[in-house]
């Protein structure tokens, strides 16, 4: 809008300048034309008086000349004629009027401007005097006033027209649509994808809106692909831990099956062995289902979910690789409900990333604490999750970069540097905040704050337990 207003303002100033210059030139030409007309008129009047002045000069002198001029002036309304004696005529090419004509405009006692034109005359070769013709400038001044008023009205008309152009052209047609596009770009930058076209027009701004919408859809597809790729990378780590975790139930199943096959067990012992085999099989099925649910790429849908249940499920999923590294996971506050609106798979991906990093940060073992709380803030109820480890920590100079894509403090082969960047995007997309606090060789805490779900929720939107299967 500012750019459009500036362009139209420049156009308005240019038009105003042209109108002002044209008005000034018109008034200037009119004044010059009036002056020439008045001079020609004076020359005609003096030329007409010349025979009478010559006769009066020869017969009666100055008094007779003045009387002759006064008698003649009665027939010329709006003008006063006066004989001035003894003024030299100077060099002259004609004996009727001199080329040396003097003109001056003065204001009388009533404030009226009067133009005095003096024409020197030679009579019989002698410098006799001259005729002074006085004319009122009231008509000329009135013309100038009328011209100034007309010019001002023209300038005001141009200014009003330019103002309308600024409003309708700059604000309505350009400024407001650009504000919508800028707001949409900010929403895309905040991770709200995809976006429909902000404008439905057939001009250039409409084409730009279509291009921005297409870009947002492509970014959404690429973002989902990157997130899914990150999940698959985590699946590899989880699968290695699960392979170790599933060794025990498989050994139990094989042993119990062998006892049943031997035929040495009583019916009660066979029943107990079968129950044990069933229990261990269900345990393995649960582990495999959790891994598949986490790895599956599903459409993003925001529903009412319980982040507490997601935290419990995620801790169970990470527990095998944590045990392998002699790390215990301590979940605090997970026995309560923490409803939010979001995508369960994506929230689980965030927590999985935090827990995996925490386990890898403690190669010598230790405890990872996952604490949940409900917090009141100026923005309403917030569901907060803290993931704290007591590992190597993050150097202070690197804290501002941990959420940047491809930035990692891990050794080569242990990470791509995309996990925390993806977690940051997911949290921001859910309207939440994410922050990290760390002290080297002491502890590191990642904190996620998400807005609580609206309490007015239908029965069909009860909190889901975890990622959709």
C-alpha positions as a Markdown table, in Angstrom:
| # | Residue | x | y | z |
|---|---|---|---|---|
| 1 | Unk | 0.0 | 0.0 | 0.0 |
| 2 | Unk | 2.8 | 2.4 | 0.8 |
| 3 | Unk | 4.4 | 1.8 | -2.6 |
| 4 | Unk | 1.2 | 2.3 | -4.5 |
| 5 | Unk | 0.5 | 5.5 | -2.5 |
| 6 | Unk | 4.0 | 6.8 | -3.3 |
| 7 | Unk | 3.6 | 6.1 | -7.0 |
| 8 | Unk | 0.2 | 7.8 | -7.1 |
| 9 | Unk | 1.5 | 10.7 | -5.0 |
| 10 | Unk | 4.3 | 11.3 | -7.5 |
| 11 | Unk | 1.8 | 11.2 | -10.3 |
| 12 | Unk | -0.4 | 13.7 | -8.4 |
| 13 | Unk | 2.6 | 16.1 | -7.8 |
| 14 | Unk | 3.5 | 15.9 | -11.4 |
| 15 | Unk | -0.1 | 16.8 | -12.5 |
| 16 | Unk | -0.3 | 19.6 | -10.0 |
| 17 | Unk | 3.0 | 20.9 | -11.3 |
| 18 | Unk | 1.8 | 20.8 | -14.9 |
| 19 | Unk | -1.5 | 22.6 | -14.0 |
| 20 | Unk | 0.3 | 25.2 | -11.9 |
| 21 | Unk | 2.8 | 25.9 | -14.7 |
| 22 | Unk | 0.1 | 26.1 | -17.3 |
| 23 | Unk | -1.9 | 28.5 | -15.2 |
| 24 | Unk | 1.2 | 30.7 | -14.6 |
| 25 | Unk | 2.0 | 30.8 | -18.3 |
| 26 | Unk | -1.6 | 31.7 | -19.1 |
| 27 | Unk | -1.7 | 34.6 | -16.7 |
| 28 | Unk | 1.7 | 35.8 | -17.8 |
| 29 | Unk | 0.7 | 35.7 | -21.5 |
| 30 | Unk | -2.6 | 37.5 | -20.7 |
| 31 | Unk | -0.8 | 40.3 | -18.7 |
| 32 | Unk | 1.7 | 40.8 | -21.5 |
| 33 | Unk | -1.1 | 40.9 | -24.1 |
| 34 | Unk | -3.0 | 43.5 | -21.9 |
| 35 | Unk | 0.1 | 45.6 | -21.6 |
| 36 | Unk | 0.7 | 45.6 | -25.4 |
| 37 | Unk | -3.0 | 46.4 | -25.9 |
| 38 | Unk | -2.9 | 49.2 | -23.5 |
| 39 | Unk | 0.2 | 50.7 | -25.1 |
| 40 | Unk | -1.3 | 50.5 | -28.6 |
| 41 | Unk | -4.5 | 52.1 | -27.3 |
| 42 | Unk | -2.4 | 55.0 | -25.7 |
| 43 | Unk | -0.5 | 55.5 | -29.0 |
| 44 | Unk | -3.9 | 55.6 | -30.8 |
| 45 | Unk | -5.3 | 58.1 | -28.4 |
| 46 | Unk | -2.2 | 60.4 | -28.5 |
| 47 | Unk | -2.1 | 60.1 | -32.3 |
| 48 | Unk | -5.7 | 61.2 | -32.5 |
| 49 | Unk | -5.0 | 64.1 | -30.1 |
| 50 | Unk | -1.9 | 65.2 | -31.9 |
| 51 | Unk | -3.6 | 67.7 | -34.4 |
| 52 | Unk | -5.6 | 69.3 | -31.7 |
| 53 | Unk | -2.5 | 69.6 | -29.5 |
| 54 | Unk | -0.5 | 71.1 | -32.3 |
| 55 | Unk | -3.2 | 73.7 | -33.0 |
| 56 | Unk | -3.7 | 74.6 | -29.3 |
| 57 | Unk | 0.1 | 74.8 | -28.8 |
| 58 | Unk | 0.4 | 77.3 | -31.7 |
| 59 | Unk | -2.6 | 79.4 | -30.7 |
| 60 | Unk | -2.9 | 79.4 | -27.0 |
| 61 | Unk | 0.0 | 77.6 | -25.3 |
| 62 | Unk | -0.1 | 75.2 | -22.4 |
| 63 | Unk | -3.5 | 76.3 | -21.0 |
| 64 | Unk | -5.2 | 75.8 | -24.3 |
| 65 | Unk | -3.5 | 72.4 | -24.8 |
| 66 | Unk | -4.8 | 71.2 | -21.3 |
| 67 | Unk | -8.3 | 72.4 | -22.2 |
| 68 | Unk | -8.2 | 70.6 | -25.5 |
| 69 | Unk | -7.0 | 67.4 | -23.8 |
| 70 | Unk | -9.7 | 67.6 | -21.1 |
| 71 | Unk | -12.4 | 68.1 | -23.8 |
| 72 | Unk | -11.2 | 65.1 | -25.7 |
| 73 | Unk | -10.9 | 62.9 | -22.6 |
| 74 | Unk | -14.6 | 63.4 | -21.9 |
| 75 | Unk | -15.3 | 61.1 | -24.9 |
| 76 | Unk | -12.8 | 58.4 | -23.7 |
| 77 | Unk | -14.4 | 56.9 | -20.6 |
| 78 | Unk | -12.3 | 55.2 | -17.9 |
| 79 | Unk | -9.2 | 57.2 | -18.7 |
| 80 | Unk | -7.6 | 60.4 | -17.6 |
| 81 | Unk | -5.4 | 62.6 | -19.9 |
| 82 | Unk | -3.0 | 65.2 | -18.7 |
| 83 | Unk | -0.5 | 67.5 | -20.5 |
| 84 | Unk | 2.9 | 67.6 | -19.0 |
| 85 | Unk | 5.0 | 70.6 | -20.1 |
| 86 | Unk | 8.7 | 70.7 | -20.9 |
| 87 | Unk | 9.7 | 67.0 | -20.9 |
| 88 | Unk | 12.3 | 66.3 | -23.6 |
| 89 | Unk | 11.3 | 63.9 | -26.3 |
| 90 | Unk | 14.8 | 62.6 | -27.0 |
| 91 | Unk | 15.7 | 60.8 | -30.2 |
| 92 | Unk | 12.6 | 60.1 | -32.2 |
| 93 | Unk | 11.9 | 58.7 | -35.6 |
| 94 | Unk | 8.5 | 60.1 | -35.9 |
| 95 | Unk | 7.0 | 63.5 | -35.1 |
| 96 | Unk | 3.7 | 62.0 | -33.9 |
| 97 | Unk | 4.8 | 59.9 | -30.9 |
| 98 | Unk | 8.2 | 59.1 | -29.5 |
| 99 | Unk | 9.6 | 55.6 | -29.1 |
| 100 | Unk | 10.6 | 56.5 | -25.5 |
| 101 | Unk | 7.3 | 55.7 | -23.7 |
| 102 | Unk | 7.3 | 55.5 | -19.9 |
| 103 | Unk | 4.9 | 53.3 | -18.0 |
| 104 | Unk | 4.4 | 52.9 | -14.2 |
| 105 | Unk | 1.6 | 51.5 | -12.0 |
| 106 | Unk | 0.9 | 53.0 | -8.6 |
| 107 | Unk | -1.9 | 52.8 | -6.0 |
| 108 | Unk | -4.0 | 55.8 | -5.1 |
| 109 | Unk | -5.3 | 56.8 | -1.7 |
| 110 | Unk | -8.3 | 54.5 | -2.1 |
| 111 | Unk | -6.0 | 51.5 | -2.7 |
| 112 | Unk | -6.9 | 51.3 | -6.4 |
| 113 | Unk | -4.1 | 50.5 | -8.8 |
| 114 | Unk | -3.7 | 53.0 | -11.7 |
| 115 | Unk | -1.4 | 52.6 | -14.7 |
| 116 | Unk | 0.3 | 55.8 | -15.9 |
| 117 | Unk | 1.7 | 55.9 | -19.4 |
| 118 | Unk | 3.6 | 59.0 | -20.5 |
| 119 | Unk | 4.1 | 59.7 | -24.2 |
| 120 | Unk | 6.6 | 62.6 | -25.0 |
| 121 | Unk | 5.8 | 64.8 | -28.1 |
| 122 | Unk | 7.7 | 67.1 | -30.4 |
| 123 | Unk | 5.8 | 70.0 | -31.9 |
| 124 | Unk | 7.4 | 71.9 | -34.8 |
| 125 | Unk | 10.8 | 70.5 | -33.9 |
| 126 | Unk | 10.8 | 71.7 | -30.3 |
| 127 | Unk | 10.5 | 69.6 | -27.1 |
| 128 | Unk | 7.0 | 70.7 | -26.1 |
| 129 | Unk | 6.1 | 68.1 | -23.4 |
| 130 | Unk | 4.0 | 65.0 | -23.3 |
| 131 | Unk | 0.7 | 63.4 | -22.6 |
| 132 | Unk | 0.1 | 61.3 | -19.6 |
| 133 | Unk | -2.7 | 58.7 | -19.9 |
| 134 | Unk | -4.0 | 57.2 | -16.6 |
| 135 | Unk | -6.0 | 54.0 | -16.7 |
| 136 | Unk | -7.6 | 52.0 | -13.8 |
| 137 | Unk | -6.1 | 48.5 | -13.4 |
| 138 | Unk | -9.3 | 47.2 | -11.7 |
| 139 | Unk | -10.3 | 45.0 | -14.7 |
| 140 | Unk | -6.8 | 43.6 | -15.0 |
| 141 | Unk | -6.6 | 42.8 | -11.3 |
| 142 | Unk | -10.0 | 41.2 | -11.4 |
| 143 | Unk | -8.8 | 39.1 | -14.3 |
| 144 | Unk | -5.8 | 38.0 | -12.3 |
| 145 | Unk | -8.0 | 37.2 | -9.3 |
| 146 | Unk | -10.4 | 35.2 | -11.4 |
| 147 | Unk | -7.5 | 33.4 | -13.1 |
| 148 | Unk | -6.0 | 32.5 | -9.7 |
| 149 | Unk | -9.3 | 31.2 | -8.4 |
| 150 | Unk | -9.7 | 29.1 | -11.5 |
| 151 | Unk | -6.2 | 27.8 | -11.1 |
| 152 | Unk | -6.8 | 27.0 | -7.5 |
| 153 | Unk | -10.0 | 25.2 | -8.3 |
| 154 | Unk | -8.2 | 23.2 | -11.0 |
| 155 | Unk | -5.5 | 22.3 | -8.5 |
| 156 | Unk | -8.1 | 21.3 | -5.9 |
| 157 | Unk | -9.9 | 19.2 | -8.5 |
| 158 | Unk | -6.7 | 17.4 | -9.4 |
| 159 | Unk | -5.9 | 16.9 | -5.7 |
| 160 | Unk | -9.3 | 15.4 | -5.1 |
| 161 | Unk | -9.1 | 13.2 | -8.1 |
| 162 | Unk | -5.6 | 12.1 | -7.0 |
| 163 | Unk | -6.8 | 11.4 | -3.5 |
| 164 | Unk | -9.6 | 9.2 | -4.9 |
| 165 | Unk | -7.1 | 7.4 | -7.0 |
| 166 | Unk | -4.8 | 6.8 | -4.0 |
| 167 | Unk | -7.7 | 5.4 | -2.0 |
| 168 | Unk | -9.4 | 3.3 | -4.7 |
| 169 | Unk | -6.3 | 2.5 | -6.7 |
| 170 | Unk | -3.6 | 2.4 | -4.0 |
| 171 | Unk | -5.6 | 1.2 | -1.0 |
| 172 | Unk | -8.5 | -0.8 | -2.3 |
| 173 | Unk | -7.1 | -2.3 | -5.5 |
| 174 | Unk | -3.4 | -2.8 | -4.4 |
| 175 | Unk | -2.8 | -2.1 | -0.7 |
| 176 | Unk | -5.5 | -4.3 | 0.8 |
| 177 | Unk | -4.8 | -7.3 | -1.4 |
| 178 | Unk | -1.1 | -7.0 | -0.8 |
| 179 | Unk | -1.7 | -6.9 | 3.0 |
| 180 | Unk | -3.6 | -10.2 | 2.6 |
| 181 | Unk | -0.8 | -11.8 | 0.6 |
| 182 | Unk | 1.8 | -10.6 | 3.2 |
| 183 | Unk | -0.3 | -12.0 | 6.0 |
| 184 | Unk | -0.5 | -15.3 | 4.2 |
| 185 | Unk | 3.2 | -15.4 | 3.7 |
| 186 | Unk | 3.7 | -14.8 | 7.4 |
| 187 | Unk | 1.3 | -17.7 | 8.2 |
| 188 | Unk | 3.3 | -19.9 | 5.8 |
| 189 | Unk | 6.5 | -18.9 | 7.5 |
| 190 | Unk | 4.9 | -19.8 | 10.9 |
| 191 | Unk | 4.3 | -23.3 | 9.5 |
| 192 | Unk | 0.5 | -23.1 | 8.8 |
| 193 | Unk | 0.4 | -25.3 | 5.7 |
| 194 | Unk | -1.1 | -25.7 | 3.2 |
| 195 | Unk | -2.9 | -22.3 | 2.4 |
| 196 | Unk | -5.7 | -21.7 | 0.0 |
| 197 | Unk | -5.4 | -18.7 | -2.4 |
| 198 | Unk | -5.8 | -15.4 | -0.5 |
| 199 | Unk | -7.3 | -13.7 | -3.5 |
| 200 | Unk | -9.6 | -14.8 | -6.3 |
| 201 | Unk | -8.8 | -12.3 | -9.1 |
| 202 | Unk | -7.8 | -12.5 | -12.7 |
| 203 | Unk | -5.1 | -9.9 | -12.6 |
| 204 | Unk | -1.4 | -10.1 | -11.6 |
| 205 | Unk | -2.1 | -10.1 | -7.9 |
| 206 | Unk | -4.5 | -13.0 | -8.4 |
| 207 | Unk | -1.7 | -14.9 | -10.2 |
| 208 | Unk | 0.6 | -14.1 | -7.3 |
| 209 | Unk | -1.9 | -15.5 | -4.8 |
| 210 | Unk | -2.3 | -18.7 | -6.8 |
| 211 | Unk | 1.5 | -19.1 | -6.9 |
| 212 | Unk | 1.8 | -18.5 | -3.1 |
| 213 | Unk | -0.9 | -21.1 | -2.5 |
| 214 | Unk | 0.8 | -23.6 | -4.8 |
| 215 | Unk | 4.1 | -23.0 | -3.0 |
| 216 | Unk | 2.5 | -23.6 | 0.4 |
| 217 | Unk | 1.1 | -27.0 | -0.9 |
| 218 | Unk | 4.5 | -28.0 | -2.2 |
| 219 | Unk | 6.1 | -27.0 | 1.0 |
| 220 | Unk | 3.6 | -29.0 | 2.9 |
| 221 | Unk | 4.3 | -32.1 | 0.8 |
| 222 | Unk | 8.0 | -31.6 | 1.2 |
| 223 | Unk | 7.7 | -31.0 | 4.9 |
| 224 | Unk | 5.7 | -34.2 | 5.4 |
| 225 | Unk | 8.3 | -36.1 | 3.3 |
| 226 | Unk | 11.1 | -34.8 | 5.5 |
| 227 | Unk | 9.3 | -35.6 | 8.7 |
| 228 | Unk | 8.5 | -39.1 | 7.5 |
| 229 | Unk | 12.2 | -39.6 | 6.5 |
| 230 | Unk | 13.2 | -38.5 | 10.0 |
| 231 | Unk | 10.8 | -40.9 | 11.5 |
| 232 | Unk | 12.2 | -43.8 | 9.4 |
| 233 | Unk | 15.7 | -42.9 | 10.6 |
| 234 | Unk | 14.5 | -43.1 | 14.2 |
| 235 | Unk | 12.7 | -46.4 | 13.4 |
| 236 | Unk | 16.1 | -47.9 | 12.6 |
| 237 | Unk | 17.4 | -47.0 | 16.0 |
| 238 | Unk | 14.2 | -48.2 | 17.7 |
| 239 | Unk | 14.3 | -51.5 | 15.7 |
| 240 | Unk | 17.8 | -52.3 | 16.9 |
| 241 | Unk | 16.6 | -51.8 | 20.5 |
| 242 | Unk | 13.4 | -53.8 | 19.9 |
| 243 | Unk | 15.4 | -56.7 | 18.5 |
| 244 | Unk | 17.2 | -57.0 | 21.8 |
| 245 | Unk | 14.0 | -56.4 | 23.7 |
| 246 | Unk | 12.1 | -59.1 | 21.8 |
| 247 | Unk | 14.8 | -61.7 | 22.4 |
| 248 | Unk | 13.6 | -62.4 | 26.0 |
| 249 | Unk | 9.9 | -63.1 | 25.1 |
| 250 | Unk | 10.9 | -65.2 | 22.1 |
| 251 | Unk | 13.1 | -67.3 | 24.4 |
| 252 | Unk | 10.2 | -67.7 | 26.8 |
| 253 | Unk | 7.9 | -68.7 | 24.0 |
| 254 | Unk | 10.4 | -71.2 | 22.6 |
| 255 | Unk | 10.9 | -72.7 | 26.0 |
| 256 | Unk | 7.3 | -73.0 | 26.9 |
| 257 | Unk | 6.5 | -74.5 | 23.5 |
| 258 | Unk | 9.2 | -77.0 | 24.0 |
| 259 | Unk | 7.8 | -78.1 | 27.3 |
| 260 | Unk | 4.3 | -78.5 | 25.9 |
| 261 | Unk | 5.7 | -80.5 | 23.0 |
| 262 | Unk | 7.6 | -82.9 | 25.3 |
| 263 | Unk | 4.2 | -84.1 | 26.7 |
| 264 | Unk | 5.6 | -84.2 | 30.3 |
| 265 | Unk | 3.4 | -81.4 | 31.6 |
| 266 | Unk | 0.2 | -81.9 | 33.4 |
| 267 | Unk | -3.0 | -80.3 | 31.9 |
| 268 | Unk | -2.7 | -77.4 | 34.4 |
| 269 | Unk | 0.9 | -76.8 | 33.5 |
| 270 | Unk | 0.1 | -76.9 | 29.8 |
| 271 | Unk | -2.6 | -74.3 | 30.4 |
| 272 | Unk | -0.2 | -72.0 | 32.3 |
| 273 | Unk | 2.5 | -72.4 | 29.6 |
| 274 | Unk | -0.1 | -71.5 | 26.9 |
| 275 | Unk | -1.1 | -68.4 | 28.9 |
| 276 | Unk | 2.6 | -67.4 | 29.2 |
| 277 | Unk | 3.1 | -67.9 | 25.4 |
| 278 | Unk | -0.1 | -65.8 | 24.7 |
| 279 | Unk | 1.1 | -63.0 | 27.1 |
| 280 | Unk | 4.6 | -62.8 | 25.6 |
| 281 | Unk | 3.1 | -62.9 | 22.0 |
| 282 | Unk | 0.8 | -59.9 | 22.9 |
| 283 | Unk | 3.8 | -58.1 | 24.3 |
| 284 | Unk | 5.7 | -58.5 | 21.1 |
| 285 | Unk | 2.6 | -57.6 | 19.0 |
| 286 | Unk | 2.3 | -54.3 | 21.0 |
| 287 | Unk | 5.9 | -53.4 | 20.5 |
| 288 | Unk | 5.7 | -54.1 | 16.7 |
| 289 | Unk | 2.4 | -52.2 | 16.4 |
| 290 | Unk | 3.9 | -49.2 | 18.2 |
| 291 | Unk | 6.9 | -49.2 | 15.8 |
| 292 | Unk | 4.7 | -49.5 | 12.7 |
| 293 | Unk | 2.3 | -46.8 | 13.9 |
| 294 | Unk | 5.3 | -44.5 | 14.4 |
| 295 | Unk | 6.8 | -45.3 | 11.0 |
| 296 | Unk | 3.5 | -45.0 | 9.1 |
| 297 | Unk | 3.1 | -41.8 | 7.0 |
| 298 | Unk | -0.5 | -40.7 | 7.5 |
| 299 | Unk | -2.4 | -37.4 | 6.7 |
| 300 | Unk | -2.1 | -34.6 | 9.2 |
| 301 | Unk | -5.3 | -34.3 | 11.1 |
| 302 | Unk | -5.7 | -32.2 | 14.3 |
| 303 | Unk | -8.1 | -33.8 | 16.8 |
| 304 | Unk | -8.5 | -33.8 | 20.5 |
| 305 | Unk | -5.7 | -35.9 | 21.9 |
| 306 | Unk | -4.1 | -36.6 | 25.4 |
| 307 | Unk | -0.5 | -35.7 | 25.5 |
| 308 | Unk | -0.1 | -37.6 | 28.7 |
| 309 | Unk | -1.1 | -40.8 | 27.1 |
| 310 | Unk | 1.2 | -40.1 | 24.1 |
| 311 | Unk | 4.1 | -39.5 | 26.6 |
| 312 | Unk | 3.4 | -42.9 | 28.2 |
| 313 | Unk | 3.3 | -44.7 | 24.9 |
| 314 | Unk | 6.5 | -42.9 | 23.7 |
| 315 | Unk | 8.3 | -43.9 | 26.9 |
| 316 | Unk | 7.3 | -47.5 | 26.4 |
| 317 | Unk | 8.6 | -47.3 | 22.8 |
| 318 | Unk | 12.0 | -45.8 | 23.8 |
| 319 | Unk | 12.4 | -48.1 | 26.8 |
| 320 | Unk | 14.2 | -50.9 | 24.9 |
| 321 | Unk | 17.0 | -48.7 | 23.6 |
| 322 | Unk | 17.2 | -46.9 | 26.9 |
| 323 | Unk | 17.7 | -50.2 | 28.8 |
| 324 | Unk | 20.4 | -51.1 | 26.3 |
| 325 | Unk | 22.2 | -47.9 | 27.2 |
| 326 | Unk | 21.6 | -48.4 | 31.0 |
| 327 | Unk | 19.3 | -45.4 | 31.0 |
| 328 | Unk | 16.0 | -45.3 | 33.0 |
| 329 | Unk | 13.0 | -43.2 | 31.9 |
| 330 | Unk | 11.2 | -41.5 | 34.8 |
| 331 | Unk | 7.7 | -40.3 | 33.8 |
| 332 | Unk | 6.2 | -37.8 | 36.2 |
| 333 | Unk | 2.6 | -36.6 | 36.1 |
| 334 | Unk | 1.6 | -39.0 | 33.4 |
| 335 | Unk | -1.4 | -40.4 | 35.4 |
| 336 | Unk | -3.5 | -37.3 | 34.5 |
| 337 | Unk | -5.1 | -36.1 | 31.3 |
| 338 | Unk | -3.5 | -33.3 | 29.3 |
| 339 | Unk | -5.9 | -32.7 | 26.4 |
| 340 | Unk | -4.7 | -30.7 | 23.4 |
| 341 | Unk | -5.7 | -30.4 | 19.8 |
| 342 | Unk | -3.1 | -31.7 | 17.3 |
| 343 | Unk | -1.8 | -34.7 | 15.4 |
| 344 | Unk | -0.8 | -37.6 | 17.7 |
| 345 | Unk | 1.8 | -39.0 | 15.3 |
| 346 | Unk | 3.6 | -35.7 | 15.1 |
| 347 | Unk | 3.5 | -35.0 | 18.8 |
| 348 | Unk | 4.9 | -38.5 | 19.4 |
| 349 | Unk | 7.7 | -37.7 | 16.8 |
| 350 | Unk | 8.7 | -34.7 | 18.9 |
| 351 | Unk | 8.8 | -36.6 | 22.2 |
| 352 | Unk | 10.6 | -39.5 | 20.5 |
| 353 | Unk | 13.3 | -37.1 | 19.2 |
| 354 | Unk | 13.8 | -35.6 | 22.6 |
| 355 | Unk | 14.0 | -39.0 | 24.4 |
| 356 | Unk | 16.4 | -40.4 | 21.7 |
| 357 | Unk | 18.7 | -37.4 | 22.0 |
| 358 | Unk | 18.6 | -37.7 | 25.8 |
| 359 | Unk | 19.6 | -41.4 | 25.8 |
| 360 | Unk | 22.4 | -40.7 | 23.3 |
| 361 | Unk | 23.7 | -37.8 | 25.5 |
| 362 | Unk | 24.3 | -40.3 | 28.4 |
| 363 | Unk | 26.6 | -43.1 | 27.1 |
| 364 | Unk | 27.4 | -44.0 | 30.7 |
| 365 | Unk | 23.8 | -44.4 | 31.7 |
| 366 | Unk | 21.6 | -42.4 | 34.0 |
| 367 | Unk | 18.0 | -41.2 | 34.2 |
| 368 | Unk | 15.9 | -39.2 | 31.8 |
| 369 | Unk | 13.0 | -37.4 | 33.4 |
| 370 | Unk | 9.8 | -36.7 | 31.5 |
| 371 | Unk | 7.6 | -34.3 | 33.5 |
| 372 | Unk | 4.1 | -33.1 | 32.5 |
| 373 | Unk | 2.2 | -30.2 | 34.0 |
| 374 | Unk | -0.7 | -27.9 | 33.4 |
| 375 | Unk | 0.3 | -24.2 | 33.5 |
| 376 | Unk | -1.7 | -21.0 | 33.6 |
| 377 | Unk | -0.4 | -18.1 | 31.4 |
| 378 | Unk | -1.6 | -14.9 | 29.8 |
| 379 | Unk | -2.5 | -16.9 | 26.7 |
| 380 | Unk | -4.7 | -19.4 | 28.7 |
| 381 | Unk | -4.1 | -23.0 | 29.9 |
| 382 | Unk | -0.9 | -24.6 | 28.6 |
| 383 | Unk | 0.1 | -28.2 | 28.6 |
| 384 | Unk | 3.9 | -28.4 | 29.3 |
| 385 | Unk | 6.3 | -31.3 | 28.8 |
| 386 | Unk | 9.9 | -31.2 | 30.2 |
| 387 | Unk | 12.4 | -33.7 | 29.0 |
| 388 | Unk | 15.6 | -33.6 | 31.1 |
| 389 | Unk | 18.8 | -35.6 | 30.8 |
| 390 | Unk | 22.1 | -35.4 | 32.8 |
| 391 | Unk | 24.5 | -35.9 | 30.0 |
| 392 | Unk | 27.1 | -33.9 | 28.1 |
| 393 | Unk | 25.0 | -30.8 | 27.7 |
| 394 | Unk | 25.1 | -28.2 | 24.9 |
| 395 | Unk | 27.7 | -25.5 | 24.8 |
| 396 | Unk | 26.3 | -22.0 | 25.4 |
| 397 | Unk | 27.4 | -20.7 | 22.0 |
| 398 | Unk | 25.5 | -23.5 | 20.3 |
| 399 | Unk | 22.2 | -23.1 | 22.0 |
| 400 | Unk | 20.9 | -20.6 | 19.5 |
| 401 | Unk | 21.6 | -23.0 | 16.6 |
| 402 | Unk | 20.2 | -26.3 | 17.8 |
| 403 | Unk | 16.8 | -25.8 | 16.0 |
| 404 | Unk | 18.5 | -24.9 | 12.7 |
| 405 | Unk | 18.2 | -27.6 | 9.9 |
| 406 | Unk | 21.3 | -29.9 | 9.5 |
| 407 | Unk | 22.9 | -28.5 | 12.7 |
| 408 | Unk | 24.0 | -31.2 | 15.0 |
| 409 | Unk | 26.4 | -31.7 | 18.0 |
| 410 | Unk | 26.5 | -35.5 | 17.5 |
| 411 | Unk | 29.4 | -37.5 | 16.1 |
| 412 | Unk | 29.4 | -38.4 | 12.4 |
| 413 | Unk | 26.9 | -41.2 | 11.7 |
| 414 | Unk | 24.7 | -40.5 | 14.8 |
| 415 | Unk | 22.3 | -37.9 | 13.3 |
| 416 | Unk | 21.5 | -35.6 | 10.4 |
| 417 | Unk | 20.7 | -32.5 | 12.3 |
| 418 | Unk | 17.1 | -32.5 | 11.1 |
| 419 | Unk | 15.3 | -33.9 | 14.2 |
| 420 | Unk | 15.2 | -30.8 | 16.4 |
| 421 | Unk | 14.4 | -28.6 | 13.3 |
| 422 | Unk | 11.5 | -30.8 | 12.5 |
| 423 | Unk | 10.4 | -30.9 | 16.2 |
| 424 | Unk | 10.5 | -27.1 | 16.2 |
| 425 | Unk | 8.3 | -26.9 | 13.1 |
| 426 | Unk | 5.8 | -29.3 | 14.5 |
| 427 | Unk | 5.4 | -27.5 | 17.8 |
| 428 | Unk | 5.1 | -24.1 | 16.1 |
| 429 | Unk | 2.5 | -25.6 | 13.7 |
| 430 | Unk | 0.5 | -26.6 | 16.8 |
| 431 | Unk | 0.6 | -23.1 | 18.1 |
| 432 | Unk | 3.1 | -24.0 | 20.8 |
| 433 | Unk | 6.5 | -22.9 | 22.0 |
| 434 | Unk | 9.7 | -24.9 | 22.4 |
| 435 | Unk | 12.9 | -23.9 | 24.2 |
| 436 | Unk | 16.1 | -25.5 | 25.5 |
| 437 | Unk | 18.2 | -24.9 | 28.6 |
| 438 | Unk | 21.5 | -26.6 | 29.1 |
| 439 | Unk | 24.6 | -26.5 | 31.3 |
| 440 | Unk | 27.6 | -28.5 | 30.1 |
| 441 | Unk | 28.2 | -31.8 | 31.9 |
| 442 | Unk | 25.3 | -31.1 | 34.2 |
| 443 | Unk | 21.9 | -31.3 | 32.5 |
| 444 | Unk | 19.8 | -30.4 | 29.4 |
| 445 | Unk | 16.1 | -29.7 | 29.5 |
| 446 | Unk | 13.8 | -29.4 | 26.4 |
| 447 | Unk | 10.5 | -27.8 | 27.2 |
| 448 | Unk | 7.4 | -27.9 | 25.0 |
| 449 | Unk | 4.3 | -25.7 | 25.8 |
| 450 | Unk | 1.1 | -26.4 | 23.8 |
| 451 | Unk | -2.3 | -24.7 | 24.2 |
| 452 | Unk | -4.9 | -26.8 | 26.0 |
| 453 | Unk | -7.9 | -28.1 | 24.1 |
| 454 | Unk | -11.2 | -26.3 | 24.4 |
| 455 | Unk | -13.3 | -27.9 | 27.1 |
| 456 | Unk | -16.4 | -27.7 | 24.9 |
| 457 | Unk | -15.7 | -30.9 | 23.0 |
| 458 | Unk | -18.3 | -33.4 | 21.7 |
| 459 | Unk | -18.2 | -37.0 | 22.7 |
| 460 | Unk | -16.9 | -38.0 | 19.3 |
| 461 | Unk | -13.7 | -36.0 | 20.0 |
| 462 | Unk | -12.6 | -37.7 | 23.2 |
| 463 | Unk | -8.8 | -37.8 | 23.6 |
| 464 | Unk | -7.1 | -40.4 | 21.5 |
| 465 | Unk | -4.6 | -42.6 | 23.2 |
| 466 | Unk | -1.7 | -42.4 | 20.7 |
| 467 | Unk | -0.8 | -42.3 | 17.1 |
| 468 | Unk | -3.6 | -43.6 | 14.9 |
| 469 | Unk | -3.0 | -47.2 | 13.7 |
